Amino acid sequence: MLRRTLLTTLAALPFAGTALAAQTTATGSSASNPVEVLPPEKPAPQWPIAKRYYPTEVNVRPELAVGSIIIVSDKFFLYHVIAPGKAMRYGVAVGKDELKFRGTAYVGRKVEWPSWKPTPEMVKRSPDHYAKYAENGMPGGPGNPLGARAMYLYQDGRDTAIRIHGTTEPSSIGHAVSNGCLRMVNDHVIELFQSVPVGTPVTVY
């Protein structure tokens, strides 16, 4: 009885192996690439913002300076010009109507996981919200309102107090809600940060 069971099991093995090979061909990558085993495709990132604010390469006016950053506040778009006539476009949040920054500046400083301290004007406008941070501020980290990266905008060697930075509130992208700074999704500001050197000119419309 034991010998008969063993023979039956051995007889079934080639068929099991064939089925396994067929399954590998159907579900793996051997049919299209007999050498490399490719990992399954990862789904595209899903951010809590409208898709028009996802990073997108777009055509722009060819006279725009390569390397410059241009922000169109009313459209909530930041453009980083990467080649003549080409730019990466990102969605941003901008300042409330009375606090919108407009003009020219340059990236005077770059910081990873920046600390944050409200300006005296911010404390005066909203003491209940900001007064507790007035002296010591808040250390950098995932809970910091400046997010993962910050690029500090300067004019004539002086800090304007305006930053292009990440945010803990990505759903604010596409809205006029900030105290004047320009917010980006953390993933997006990290990408921009890596591509932008200190000294990069910035124009905000």
Salt bridges, closest charged atoms under 4 A:
GLU63 OE2 - ARG61 NE 2.74
ASP74 OD1 - ARG102 NH2 3.47
ASP97 OD1 - LYS100 NZ 3.17
ASP159 OD1 - ARG163 NH1 2.76
GLU169 OE1 - ARG183 NH1 3.22
